[in-house]
Amino acid sequence: MIRKQLYIKPHQDVLLKKKAKASGLTEAELIRRAIETHLKTNFELHKYPLAWETEKQFILSRIRPGKQAQKRGWSRDELYDR
C-alpha cells in the first residue's frame, strides 16, 4: 500500500469516526472503500459517452413541443371521482 495524508473537515472526522465504530471497520478502510466506489462510479458514467449522447437525443426528441400524438380523453379531476 501507498501512504497518503489528507485533510478533512471537522464534521467529516466526526462522521467518519461514527461510521467506523458502527461498522467495525477502520477509518482508513472506509476511506479506501469510498475512493474505490467513487472512482468506479465516475468511470462507468463516462465509459460509453456515445451511448449517453444517443439516449440524451432520444429524451430531447420526446419532450419537444408538438410531438404529442393526441390529447388524453380524461382529466385529473375525473380520476379522483372514482
N, CA, C and O atoms as a GROMACS GRO file, in nm:
protein
  328
    1MET      N    1   0.084  -0.118   0.000
    1MET     CA    2   0.000   0.000   0.000
    1MET      C    3   0.088   0.124   0.000
    1MET      O    4   0.204   0.122   0.041
    2ILE      N    5   0.030   0.231  -0.047
    2ILE     CA    6   0.099   0.359  -0.052
    2ILE      C    7   0.038   0.450   0.054
    2ILE      O    8  -0.084   0.460   0.066
    3ARG      N    9   0.124   0.514   0.130
    3ARG     CA   10   0.077   0.601   0.237
    3ARG      C   11   0.041   0.739   0.180
    3ARG      O   12   0.118   0.798   0.104
    4LYS      N   13  -0.077   0.787   0.217
    4LYS     CA   14  -0.123   0.921   0.177
    4LYS      C   15  -0.168   0.994   0.302
    4LYS      O   16  -0.220   0.934   0.396
    5GLN      N   17  -0.149   1.123   0.302
    5GLN     CA   18  -0.202   1.207   0.410
    5GLN      C   19  -0.298   1.307   0.347
    5GLN      O   20  -0.273   1.358   0.238
    6LEU      N   21  -0.408   1.333   0.417
    6LEU     CA   22  -0.505   1.427   0.363
    6LEU      C   23  -0.571   1.502   0.477
    6LEU      O   24  -0.569   1.459   0.592
    7TYR      N   25  -0.629   1.614   0.442
    7TYR     CA   26  -0.702   1.695   0.538
    7TYR      C   27  -0.851   1.675   0.515
    7TYR      O   28  -0.897   1.674   0.401
    8ILE      N   29  -0.925   1.659   0.623
    8ILE     CA   30  -1.070   1.652   0.613
    8ILE      C   31  -1.129   1.756   0.708
    8ILE      O   32  -1.062   1.804   0.800
    9LYS      N   33  -1.252   1.789   0.686
    9LYS     CA   34  -1.320   1.889   0.769
    9LYS      C   35  -1.360   1.825   0.902
    9LYS      O   36  -1.378   1.704   0.911
   10PRO      N   37  -1.375   1.907   1.005
   10PRO     CA   38  -1.411   1.853   1.137
   10PRO      C   39  -1.539   1.769   1.137
   10PRO      O   40  -1.545   1.665   1.202
   11HIS      N   41  -1.641   1.813   1.064
   11HIS     CA   42  -1.765   1.734   1.063
   11HIS      C   43  -1.745   1.601   0.990
   11HIS      O   44  -1.811   1.502   1.023
   12GLN      N   45  -1.654   1.598   0.892
   12GLN     CA   46  -1.624   1.472   0.824
   12GLN      C   47  -1.554   1.376   0.919
   12GLN      O   48  -1.577   1.255   0.915
   13ASP      N   49  -1.468   1.430   1.004
   13ASP     CA   50  -1.398   1.348   1.102
   13ASP      C   51  -1.496   1.284   1.199
   13ASP      O   52  -1.485   1.165   1.230
   14VAL      N   53  -1.592   1.362   1.245
   14VAL     CA   54  -1.693   1.310   1.338
   14VAL      C   55  -1.773   1.199   1.271
   14VAL      O   56  -1.792   1.092   1.329
   15LEU      N   57  -1.819   1.223   1.149
   15LEU     CA   58  -1.898   1.122   1.077
   15LEU      C   59  -1.816   0.997   1.048
   15LEU      O   60  -1.867   0.885   1.058
   16LEU      N   61  -1.691   1.016   1.011
   16LEU     CA   62  -1.603   0.903   0.982
   16LEU      C   63  -1.583   0.816   1.105
   16LEU      O   64  -1.589   0.694   1.097
   17LYS      N   65  -1.560   0.879   1.220
   17LYS     CA   66  -1.541   0.805   1.344
   17LYS      C   67  -1.668   0.727   1.382
   17LYS      O   68  -1.660   0.611   1.424
   18LYS      N   69  -1.784   0.790   1.368
   18LYS     CA   70  -1.911   0.722   1.398
   18LYS      C   71  -1.933   0.603   1.307
   18LYS      O   72  -1.972   0.495   1.352
   19LYS      N   73  -1.907   0.624   1.177
   19LYS     CA   74  -1.926   0.516   1.079
   19LYS      C   75  -1.830   0.400   1.106
   19LYS      O   76  -1.869   0.284   1.097
   20ALA      N   77  -1.707   0.432   1.138
   20ALA     CA   78  -1.608   0.327   1.166
   20ALA      C   79  -1.649   0.247   1.288
   20ALA      O   80  -1.641   0.124   1.288
   21LYS      N   81  -1.693   0.315   1.392
   21LYS     CA   82  -1.735   0.245   1.514
   21LYS      C   83  -1.857   0.156   1.487
   21LYS      O   84  -1.862   0.042   1.532
   22ALA      N   85  -1.954   0.209   1.414
   22ALA     CA   86  -2.076   0.134   1.386
   22ALA      C   87  -2.051   0.014   1.295
   22ALA      O   88  -2.115  -0.090   1.311
   23SER      N   89  -1.959   0.028   1.201
   23SER     CA   90  -1.936  -0.080   1.104
   23SER      C   91  -1.829  -0.179   1.148
   23SER      O   92  -1.820  -0.290   1.094
   24GLY      N   93  -1.748  -0.138   1.246
   24GLY     CA   94  -1.639  -0.226   1.289
   24GLY      C   95  -1.519  -0.221   1.196
   24GLY      O   96  -1.428  -0.304   1.207
   25LEU      N   97  -1.517  -0.126   1.104
   25LEU     CA   98  -1.405  -0.110   1.011
   25LEU      C   99  -1.317   0.005   1.059
   25LEU      O  100  -1.361   0.090   1.136
   26THR      N  101  -1.194   0.007   1.012
   26THR     CA  102  -1.107   0.120   1.045
   26THR      C  103  -1.146   0.240   0.960
   26THR      O  104  -1.209   0.226   0.855
   27GLU      N  105  -1.106   0.356   1.006
   27GLU     CA  106  -1.130   0.478   0.930
   27GLU      C  107  -1.059   0.469   0.795
   27GLU      O  108  -1.114   0.510   0.693
   28ALA      N  109  -0.938   0.414   0.795
   28ALA     CA  110  -0.862   0.401   0.671
   28ALA      C  111  -0.934   0.312   0.571
   28ALA      O  112  -0.937   0.342   0.452
   29GLU      N  113  -0.992   0.202   0.619
   29GLU     CA  114  -1.064   0.111   0.529
   29GLU      C  115  -1.187   0.178   0.471
   29GLU      O  116  -1.218   0.160   0.353
   30LEU      N  117  -1.257   0.255   0.551
   30LEU     CA  118  -1.374   0.328   0.500
   30LEU      C  119  -1.332   0.428   0.392
   30LEU      O  120  -1.401   0.440   0.291
   31ILE      N  121  -1.223   0.497   0.413
   31ILE     CA  122  -1.174   0.593   0.314
   31ILE      C  123  -1.134   0.520   0.186
   31ILE      O  124  -1.167   0.566   0.076
   32ARG      N  125  -1.063   0.407   0.198
   32ARG     CA  126  -1.025   0.330   0.078
   32ARG      C  127  -1.148   0.286   0.000
   32ARG      O  128  -1.151   0.296  -0.123
   33ARG      N  129  -1.249   0.236   0.071
   33ARG     CA  130  -1.372   0.191   0.003
   33ARG      C  131  -1.444   0.308  -0.064
   33ARG      O  132  -1.496   0.293  -0.175
   34ALA      N  133  -1.447   0.423   0.002
   34ALA     CA  134  -1.513   0.540  -0.057
   34ALA      C  135  -1.441   0.583  -0.185
   34ALA      O  136  -1.505   0.617  -0.284
   35ILE      N  137  -1.308   0.582  -0.181
   35ILE     CA  138  -1.232   0.618  -0.300
   35ILE      C  139  -1.259   0.519  -0.413
   35ILE      O  140  -1.281   0.559  -0.527
   36GLU      N  141  -1.258   0.392  -0.380
   36GLU     CA  142  -1.282   0.288  -0.481
   36GLU      C  143  -1.420   0.304  -0.544
   36GLU      O  144  -1.436   0.298  -0.666
   37THR      N  145  -1.521   0.324  -0.460
   37THR     CA  146  -1.658   0.342  -0.509
   37THR      C  147  -1.668   0.465  -0.599
   37THR      O  148  -1.728   0.459  -0.706
   38HIS      N  149  -1.608   0.574  -0.557
   38HIS     CA  150  -1.613   0.696  -0.636
   38HIS      C  151  -1.545   0.678  -0.771
   38HIS      O  152  -1.599   0.719  -0.874
   39LEU      N  153  -1.430   0.617  -0.771
   39LEU     CA  154  -1.356   0.600  -0.897
   39LEU      C  155  -1.429   0.507  -0.992
   39LEU      O  156  -1.430   0.531  -1.113
   40LYS      N  157  -1.489   0.401  -0.941
   40LYS     CA  158  -1.565   0.309  -1.028
   40LYS      C  159  -1.688   0.379  -1.085
   40LYS      O  160  -1.716   0.367  -1.204
   41THR      N  161  -1.760   0.451  -1.001
   41THR     CA  162  -1.882   0.520  -1.045
   41THR      C  163  -1.848   0.625  -1.149
   41THR      O  164  -1.915   0.633  -1.253
   42ASN      N  165  -1.748   0.703  -1.124
   42ASN     CA  166  -1.708   0.808  -1.216
   42ASN      C  167  -1.667   0.749  -1.350
   42ASN      O  168  -1.700   0.804  -1.455
   43PHE      N  169  -1.596   0.638  -1.348
   43PHE     CA  170  -1.552   0.574  -1.472
   43PHE      C  171  -1.672   0.520  -1.550
   43PHE      O  172  -1.679   0.537  -1.672
   44GLU      N  173  -1.763   0.455  -1.482
   44GLU     CA  174  -1.878   0.394  -1.550
   44GLU      C  175  -1.965   0.499  -1.619
   44GLU      O  176  -2.020   0.473  -1.725
   45LEU      N  177  -1.976   0.617  -1.560
   45LEU     CA  178  -2.057   0.722  -1.621
   45LEU      C  179  -1.999   0.769  -1.754
   45LEU      O  180  -2.073   0.811  -1.842
   46HIS      N  181  -1.868   0.761  -1.768
   46HIS     CA  182  -1.803   0.812  -1.887
   46HIS      C  183  -1.750   0.701  -1.977
   46HIS      O  184  -1.677   0.728  -2.073
   47LYS      N  185  -1.785   0.578  -1.948
   47LYS     CA  186  -1.733   0.463  -2.022
   47LYS      C  187  -1.789   0.460  -2.165
   47LYS      O  188  -1.717   0.428  -2.260
   48TYR      N  189  -1.915   0.493  -2.180
   48TYR     CA  190  -1.981   0.488  -2.310
   48TYR      C  191  -2.045   0.622  -2.344
   48TYR      O  192  -2.167   0.634  -2.342
   49PRO      N  193  -1.964   0.723  -2.374
   49PRO     CA  194  -2.021   0.857  -2.397
   49PRO      C  195  -2.115   0.862  -2.516
   49PRO      O  196  -2.212   0.938  -2.514
   50LEU      N  197  -2.090   0.784  -2.620
   50LEU     CA  198  -2.179   0.785  -2.736
   50LEU      C  199  -2.317   0.732  -2.700
   50LEU      O  200  -2.418   0.783  -2.746
   51ALA      N  201  -2.321   0.628  -2.616
   51ALA     CA  202  -2.449   0.573  -2.573
   51ALA      C  203  -2.529   0.677  -2.495
   51ALA      O  204  -2.650   0.690  -2.514
   52TRP      N  205  -2.460   0.751  -2.407
   52TRP     CA  206  -2.529   0.853  -2.330
   52TRP      C  207  -2.577   0.967  -2.419
   52TRP      O  208  -2.686   1.021  -2.397
   53GLU      N  209  -2.500   1.003  -2.518
   53GLU     CA  210  -2.540   1.109  -2.609
   53GLU      C  211  -2.662   1.066  -2.691
   53GLU      O  212  -2.753   1.145  -2.713
   54THR      N  213  -2.663   0.941  -2.735
   54THR     CA  214  -2.777   0.887  -2.809
   54THR      C  215  -2.902   0.889  -2.723
   54THR      O  216  -3.010   0.927  -2.769
   55GLU      N  217  -2.889   0.848  -2.597
   55GLU     CA  218  -3.002   0.849  -2.505
   55GLU      C  219  -3.052   0.991  -2.480
   55GLU      O  220  -3.173   1.014  -2.474
   56LYS      N  221  -2.960   1.084  -2.466
   56LYS     CA  222  -2.997   1.224  -2.444
   56LYS      C  223  -3.077   1.277  -2.562
   56LYS      O  224  -3.178   1.346  -2.544
   57GLN      N  225  -3.034   1.245  -2.684
   57GLN     CA  226  -3.106   1.291  -2.803
   57GLN      C  227  -3.246   1.231  -2.809
   57GLN      O  228  -3.342   1.298  -2.848
   58PHE      N  229  -3.259   1.103  -2.770
   58PHE     CA  230  -3.391   1.039  -2.767
   58PHE      C  231  -3.483   1.110  -2.668
   58PHE      O  232  -3.598   1.139  -2.700
   59ILE      N  233  -3.432   1.138  -2.550
   59ILE     CA  234  -3.512   1.205  -2.447
   59ILE      C  235  -3.555   1.343  -2.495
   59ILE      O  236  -3.671   1.381  -2.480
   60LEU      N  237  -3.462   1.417  -2.552
   60LEU     CA  238  -3.496   1.551  -2.602
   60LEU      C  239  -3.600   1.544  -2.713
   60LEU      O  240  -3.685   1.632  -2.722
   61SER      N  241  -3.594   1.441  -2.796
   61SER     CA  242  -3.693   1.429  -2.904
   61SER      C  243  -3.833   1.401  -2.848
   61SER      O  244  -3.933   1.437  -2.910
   62ARG      N  245  -3.838   1.338  -2.733
   62ARG     CA  246  -3.967   1.305  -2.673
   62ARG      C  247  -4.030   1.423  -2.600
   62ARG      O  248  -4.151   1.426  -2.580
   63ILE      N  249  -3.950   1.522  -2.561
   63ILE     CA  250  -4.006   1.633  -2.485
   63ILE      C  251  -4.025   1.759  -2.568
   63ILE      O  252  -4.070   1.862  -2.517
   64ARG      N  253  -3.991   1.754  -2.693
   64ARG     CA  254  -4.010   1.871  -2.778
   64ARG      C  255  -4.159   1.900  -2.795
   64ARG      O  256  -4.238   1.807  -2.809
   65PRO      N  257  -4.198   2.026  -2.794
   65PRO     CA  258  -4.339   2.059  -2.811
   65PRO      C  259  -4.389   2.016  -2.949
   65PRO      O  260  -4.315   2.017  -3.047
   66GLY      N  261  -4.515   1.979  -2.953
   66GLY     CA  262  -4.576   1.940  -3.079
   66GLY      C  263  -4.556   1.795  -3.115
   66GLY      O  264  -4.603   1.750  -3.220
   67LYS      N  265  -4.489   1.720  -3.031
   67LYS     CA  266  -4.464   1.579  -3.060
   67LYS      C  267  -4.569   1.488  -2.999
   67LYS      O  268  -4.563   1.367  -3.017
   68GLN      N  269  -4.665   1.544  -2.926
   68GLN     CA  270  -4.766   1.460  -2.862
   68GLN      C  271  -4.861   1.406  -2.968
   68GLN      O  272  -4.911   1.482  -3.051
   69ALA      N  273  -4.886   1.277  -2.964
   69ALA     CA  274  -4.971   1.212  -3.064
   69ALA      C  275  -5.116   1.258  -3.054
   69ALA      O  276  -5.179   1.291  -3.154
   70GLN      N  277  -5.168   1.260  -2.932
   70GLN     CA  278  -5.306   1.302  -2.913
   70GLN      C  279  -5.326   1.346  -2.768
   70GLN      O  280  -5.248   1.310  -2.680
   71LYS      N  281  -5.430   1.422  -2.746
   71LYS     CA  282  -5.460   1.464  -2.609
   71LYS      C  283  -5.538   1.353  -2.541
   71LYS      O  284  -5.608   1.275  -2.605
   72ARG      N  285  -5.523   1.348  -2.411
   72ARG     CA  286  -5.595   1.244  -2.337
   72ARG      C  287  -5.743   1.280  -2.328
   72ARG      O  288  -5.780   1.397  -2.334
   73GLY      N  289  -5.826   1.178  -2.315
   73GLY     CA  290  -5.970   1.198  -2.310
   73GLY      C  291  -6.025   1.204  -2.170
   73GLY      O  292  -6.145   1.184  -2.150
   74TRP      N  293  -5.941   1.232  -2.072
   74TRP     CA  294  -5.984   1.239  -1.933
   74TRP      C  295  -5.908   1.350  -1.863
   74TRP      O  296  -5.807   1.400  -1.911
   75SER      N  297  -5.960   1.388  -1.748
   75SER     CA  298  -5.893   1.492  -1.669
   75SER      C  299  -5.849   1.433  -1.536
   75SER      O  300  -5.897   1.327  -1.495
   76ARG      N  301  -5.761   1.501  -1.469
   76ARG     CA  302  -5.716   1.454  -1.338
   76ARG      C  303  -5.831   1.450  -1.238
   76ARG      O  304  -5.839   1.358  -1.156
   77ASP      N  305  -5.920   1.547  -1.246
   77ASP     CA  306  -6.033   1.550  -1.154
   77ASP      C  307  -6.119   1.426  -1.166
   77ASP      O  308  -6.172   1.377  -1.067
   78GLU      N  309  -6.133   1.374  -1.289
   78GLU     CA  310  -6.212   1.254  -1.310
   78GLU      C  311  -6.152   1.134  -1.238
   78GLU      O  312  -6.224   1.044  -1.196
   79LEU      N  313  -6.021   1.133  -1.224
   79LEU     CA  314  -5.957   1.022  -1.155
   79LEU      C  315  -5.995   1.020  -1.007
   79LEU      O  316  -6.007   0.912  -0.947
   80TYR      N  317  -6.015   1.136  -0.948
   80TYR     CA  318  -6.048   1.144  -0.807
   80TYR      C  319  -6.195   1.116  -0.781
   80TYR      O  320  -6.234   1.093  -0.666
   81ASP      N  321  -6.278   1.119  -0.885
   81ASP     CA  322  -6.420   1.092  -0.869
   81ASP      C  323  -6.448   0.944  -0.852
   81ASP      O  324  -6.559   0.908  -0.812
   82ARG      N  325  -6.354   0.860  -0.880
   82ARG     CA  326  -6.377   0.715  -0.874
   82ARG      C  327  -6.378   0.664  -0.733
   82ARG      O  328  -6.396   0.544  -0.712
   0.00000   0.00000   0.00000
